[in-house]
Amino acid sequence: MIEYLSPYIPAILQILLFLIMLGMGMTLTIKDFLKIGVAPKAVFVGLINQIVLVPLIAFVIVSFVPMQPMVAMGLMIVACCPGGAVSNLFSHLSGADTALSISLTAISSIITIFTIPFIINFSLDTILGASAKSIQLPLGKTIFNIFKLTAFPVFIGMVINHKFPGFARNNKPVITWGSILVIILALILMMMKLEEIGDSWFFVKASFIAVILLNLLTLSIGYGSARLLKIPTWQAATISIESGMQNNVMGMTIAISTTLLNEPKMAATAGVYGIVMCCIAIGVLFLFKKMIYKQTQSYELTSQQ
């Protein structure tokens, strides 16, 4: 089974990522991209966290925590990816600002098309040194490949939503939970690919500490930076979730795709990140839900007095 599927896994991952982004596009409208005019501070802080701080935090981790170069590169790859459908779902379940979450995911998905090649090439030079020359990402080709796997399906999804709003609205739960199932399938496929090149459990152990650190630090700094700038709790919770839950399927696809890095070992970190991310996020979900509820009750009591 593994031997038969293995040659097709990179192509299957690209198809799965395309489907995830298509589904996300079917939940978006032009208004989501205009959110920056409605809540500019929250959007700005969220984007700075996602696009600047998360990669910086990852770079600090790989600089101080001993790990193999391929594992370190995997951490940098997942750190420069945008949020995804899972972050939108967890924002909704925690009672946070779901509209802000969707807007941040949508805008960051466009911006990271251009930032990903620069961050990855810088990381390759810094972490792998001279041996990175054979794995460099060509700028134009990479931007095009990421565009066709992310922005293009999002655009198609938005067209479907615009032309058939009733269909998109009625199928929103199917799209959301379908995306979760697709992500799980992508993780299984990635583990199968790792089994082909070595012991998958070895890759899990090698990246576990770094992944937990990245997840906890980005969640904490995302929330802390928002509250420091006096952004309300329910929006700060969204910024925290968007900062701490990156699109790991995109990370795996970039690492494993034959048209991009073509380095399956780098995909291991993104796979472990996806599992750890969801486990930690379940606890964070209940914490934020409680905090948001308390703040809502406080506002209601204040308004009654």
C-alpha positions as CSV (number, residue, x, y, z in Angstrom):
1,M,0.0,0.0,0.0
2,I,2.7,2.5,1.1
3,E,4.9,1.5,-1.9
4,Y,2.1,2.0,-4.3
5,L,1.0,5.4,-2.9
6,S,4.4,6.9,-2.1
7,P,5.3,8.2,-5.6
8,Y,1.9,10.0,-5.7
9,I,1.9,11.5,-2.2
10,P,3.5,14.9,-3.2
11,A,0.8,15.4,-5.9
12,I,-2.0,14.2,-3.6
13,L,-0.8,16.7,-0.9
14,Q,-1.0,19.5,-3.5
15,I,-4.6,18.5,-4.4
16,L,-5.6,18.3,-0.7
17,L,-4.1,21.8,-0.1
18,F,-6.0,23.1,-3.2
19,L,-9.3,21.6,-1.8
20,I,-8.7,23.2,1.7
21,M,-8.1,26.6,0.1
22,L,-11.1,26.2,-2.2
23,G,-13.3,25.4,0.8
24,M,-11.9,28.4,2.7
25,G,-12.7,30.6,-0.4
26,M,-16.3,29.5,-0.3
27,T,-16.6,31.0,3.1
28,L,-15.2,34.4,2.1
29,T,-16.5,37.6,0.5
30,I,-14.9,40.8,-0.5
31,K,-16.0,42.3,2.8
32,D,-13.6,40.0,4.6
33,F,-10.7,41.6,2.8
34,L,-12.1,45.0,3.7
35,K,-12.1,44.2,7.5
36,I,-8.9,46.2,7.8
37,G,-11.0,49.3,7.5
38,V,-13.4,48.2,10.2
39,A,-10.9,47.0,12.8
40,P,-7.6,48.3,11.6
41,K,-5.7,47.9,14.8
42,A,-6.7,44.2,15.4
43,V,-6.0,43.3,11.7
44,F,-2.6,45.1,11.8
45,V,-1.5,43.4,15.1
46,G,-2.7,40.0,13.8
47,L,-0.8,40.3,10.6
48,I,2.4,41.5,12.3
49,N,2.2,38.5,14.6
50,Q,1.6,36.0,11.8
51,I,4.0,37.3,9.2
52,V,6.8,38.8,11.2
53,L,6.8,37.6,14.9
54,V,6.0,33.9,14.3
55,P,9.0,33.4,11.9
56,L,11.2,35.4,14.3
57,I,10.1,33.2,17.2
58,A,10.8,30.1,15.2
59,F,14.3,31.4,14.2
60,V,15.1,32.1,17.9
61,I,14.0,28.6,18.8
62,V,16.2,26.9,16.1
63,S,19.1,29.2,17.1
64,F,19.1,28.1,20.8
65,V,17.4,24.6,20.9
66,P,19.7,21.8,19.6
67,M,18.1,20.1,16.6
68,Q,18.9,18.5,13.3
69,P,19.1,21.0,10.3
70,M,16.2,19.3,8.5
71,V,14.0,19.6,11.6
72,A,15.0,23.2,12.1
73,M,14.1,23.9,8.4
74,G,10.7,22.2,8.9
75,L,10.0,24.6,11.8
76,M,10.9,27.6,9.7
77,I,8.7,26.4,6.9
78,V,5.6,26.0,9.0
79,A,6.3,29.3,10.8
80,C,6.2,31.3,7.6
81,C,2.8,29.8,6.5
82,P,-0.4,31.6,7.0
83,G,-3.3,30.5,9.2
84,G,-5.9,28.0,7.9
85,A,-9.3,26.6,8.1
86,V,-8.6,25.0,11.5
87,S,-7.8,28.4,13.1
88,N,-11.1,29.8,11.8
89,L,-13.0,26.8,13.4
90,F,-11.2,27.2,16.7
91,S,-11.9,30.9,16.8
92,H,-15.6,30.2,16.2
93,L,-15.8,27.4,18.9
94,S,-14.0,29.6,21.5
95,G,-16.5,32.5,21.0
96,A,-13.8,34.8,19.6
97,D,-14.1,37.2,16.6
98,T,-14.6,34.7,13.8
99,A,-14.9,37.4,11.2
100,L,-11.5,38.8,12.2
101,S,-10.1,35.2,12.1
102,I,-11.4,34.7,8.5
103,S,-10.1,38.1,7.5
104,L,-6.6,37.5,8.9
105,T,-6.4,34.1,7.2
106,A,-7.5,35.5,3.9
107,I,-5.2,38.5,3.9
108,S,-2.2,36.6,5.2
109,S,-2.7,33.9,2.6
110,I,-2.2,36.5,-0.1
111,I,0.8,38.3,1.6
112,T,2.7,35.0,2.4
113,I,2.8,34.1,-1.3
114,F,5.5,36.7,-1.5
115,T,7.1,36.4,2.0
116,I,7.5,32.6,2.0
117,P,10.3,32.3,-0.6
118,F,12.4,35.0,1.1
119,I,12.0,33.5,4.6
120,I,12.7,29.9,3.4
121,N,15.7,30.9,1.3
122,F,17.2,32.9,4.2
123,S,16.6,30.0,6.5
124,L,18.2,27.5,4.1
125,D,21.3,29.7,3.8
126,T,21.5,30.2,7.6
127,I,20.7,26.7,8.7
128,L,22.1,24.5,6.0
129,G,24.9,26.8,4.7
130,A,26.7,25.7,1.6
131,S,24.6,22.5,1.2
132,A,21.5,24.6,0.8
133,K,22.6,25.7,-2.7
134,S,21.0,22.7,-4.3
135,I,17.6,23.3,-2.5
136,Q,17.1,27.0,-3.1
137,L,13.6,28.2,-4.0
138,P,13.6,30.2,-7.3
139,L,11.6,33.3,-6.5
140,G,9.3,33.6,-9.5
141,K,8.6,29.9,-9.8
142,T,7.9,29.6,-6.1
143,I,5.5,32.5,-6.0
144,F,3.6,31.0,-9.0
145,N,3.4,27.6,-7.4
146,I,2.2,28.9,-4.1
147,F,-0.3,31.2,-5.9
148,K,-1.9,28.3,-7.8
149,L,-2.2,26.2,-4.7
150,T,-3.5,29.0,-2.4
151,A,-4.8,32.3,-3.8
152,F,-6.1,30.7,-7.0
153,P,-8.4,28.2,-5.3
154,V,-9.5,30.9,-2.8
155,F,-10.5,33.1,-5.7
156,I,-12.5,30.2,-7.3
157,G,-14.2,29.5,-3.9
158,M,-15.1,33.2,-3.6
159,V,-16.6,33.2,-7.1
160,I,-18.7,30.2,-6.2
161,N,-19.8,32.0,-3.0
162,H,-20.7,35.1,-5.0
163,K,-22.6,33.2,-7.7
164,F,-24.2,30.6,-5.5
165,P,-24.4,32.2,-2.0
166,G,-27.2,29.8,-0.8
167,F,-25.2,26.8,-1.8
168,A,-22.0,28.1,0.0
169,R,-24.0,29.1,3.1
170,N,-25.9,25.8,3.4
171,N,-22.7,23.8,3.0
172,K,-20.5,25.8,5.3
173,P,-20.5,23.1,8.1
174,V,-19.6,20.5,5.5
175,I,-16.8,22.7,4.2
176,T,-15.4,23.3,7.7
177,W,-15.5,19.7,8.9
178,G,-14.5,18.5,5.5
179,S,-11.3,20.7,5.7
180,I,-10.5,19.0,9.1
181,L,-10.8,15.6,7.5
182,V,-8.6,16.6,4.6
183,I,-6.0,17.8,7.1
184,I,-6.1,14.5,8.9
185,L,-5.7,12.6,5.6
186,A,-2.7,14.9,4.7
187,L,-1.1,14.0,8.1
188,I,-1.6,10.3,7.4
189,L,-0.1,10.6,4.0
190,M,2.9,12.5,5.3
191,M,3.6,9.8,8.0
192,M,3.4,7.2,5.2
193,K,6.0,9.1,3.3
194,L,8.3,9.3,6.3
195,E,8.0,5.6,6.9
196,E,9.4,5.1,3.4
197,I,12.5,7.2,4.1
198,G,13.0,6.2,7.8
199,D,11.5,5.8,11.2
200,S,8.5,8.3,11.5
201,W,8.7,8.1,15.3
202,F,12.3,9.3,15.2
203,F,11.1,12.5,13.3
204,V,8.4,13.0,15.9
205,K,10.8,12.8,18.8
206,A,13.3,15.0,17.0
207,S,10.9,17.9,16.5
208,F,8.5,17.6,19.5
209,I,10.2,20.1,21.9
210,A,10.7,22.7,19.2
211,V,7.1,22.4,18.0
212,I,5.7,22.7,21.5
213,L,7.8,25.8,22.2
214,L,6.7,27.4,18.9
215,N,3.1,26.7,19.6
216,L,3.0,27.9,23.2
217,L,5.1,31.0,22.5
218,T,3.1,32.2,19.5
219,L,-0.2,31.6,21.3
220,S,1.1,33.6,24.3
221,I,2.7,36.4,22.4
222,G,-0.2,36.7,20.1
223,Y,-2.6,37.2,23.0
224,G,-0.2,39.3,25.1
225,S,0.6,41.7,22.3
226,A,-3.0,42.3,21.5
227,R,-4.0,42.9,25.1
228,L,-1.0,45.2,25.6
229,L,-2.4,47.4,22.8
230,K,-5.8,47.3,24.5
231,I,-7.5,45.1,21.9
232,P,-10.7,43.4,23.4
233,T,-10.4,39.9,24.8
234,W,-12.5,38.3,22.1
235,Q,-10.3,39.8,19.3
236,A,-7.1,39.1,21.3
237,A,-8.2,35.5,21.5
238,T,-8.5,35.4,17.7
239,I,-5.1,37.0,17.2
240,S,-3.6,34.4,19.6
241,I,-5.3,31.5,17.7
242,E,-4.2,32.9,14.3
243,S,-0.7,33.3,15.5
244,G,-0.4,29.9,17.1
245,M,-2.2,27.8,14.4
246,Q,-0.4,27.9,11.1
247,N,-1.4,26.0,7.9
248,N,0.6,22.9,8.4
249,V,-0.7,21.2,5.3
250,M,0.8,24.1,3.3
251,G,4.1,23.6,5.1
252,M,4.1,19.8,4.3
253,T,3.2,20.6,0.7
254,I,6.1,23.1,0.3
255,A,8.5,20.6,1.9
256,I,7.5,17.5,0.0
257,S,6.4,18.9,-3.4
258,T,8.7,18.0,-6.3
259,T,8.2,21.5,-7.7
260,L,9.2,23.2,-4.5
261,L,11.7,21.9,-1.9
262,N,11.3,18.2,-2.6
263,E,12.6,17.3,0.9
264,P,10.2,15.0,2.8
265,K,12.3,15.1,6.0
266,M,11.5,18.8,6.3
267,A,7.8,17.9,6.2
268,A,8.0,15.9,9.4
269,T,8.1,19.0,11.6
270,A,5.0,20.4,9.9
271,G,3.2,17.1,10.5
272,V,4.1,17.0,14.2
273,Y,3.1,20.7,14.5
274,G,-0.3,19.9,13.1
275,I,-1.0,17.3,15.8
276,V,0.4,19.3,18.7
277,M,-1.3,22.4,17.5
278,C,-4.7,20.8,17.6
279,C,-4.1,19.2,21.0
280,I,-3.0,22.4,22.7
281,A,-5.7,24.4,20.9
282,I,-8.4,22.3,22.5
283,G,-7.2,23.5,26.0
284,V,-6.8,27.1,24.8
285,L,-10.3,27.0,23.3
286,F,-11.9,26.3,26.7
287,L,-9.7,28.9,28.4
288,F,-10.6,31.6,25.9
289,K,-14.3,30.6,26.0
290,K,-14.3,31.1,29.8
291,M,-12.4,34.5,29.6
292,I,-14.7,35.8,26.8
293,Y,-17.8,34.8,28.8
294,K,-16.5,36.5,31.9
295,Q,-15.8,39.7,30.0
296,T,-19.2,39.6,28.3
297,Q,-20.9,39.2,31.7
298,S,-18.9,42.1,33.1
299,Y,-20.0,44.4,30.2
300,E,-23.6,43.4,30.8
301,L,-23.4,44.2,34.5
302,T,-21.7,47.5,33.8
303,S,-24.4,48.5,31.2
304,Q,-27.2,47.7,33.6
305,Q,-25.8,50.0,36.4
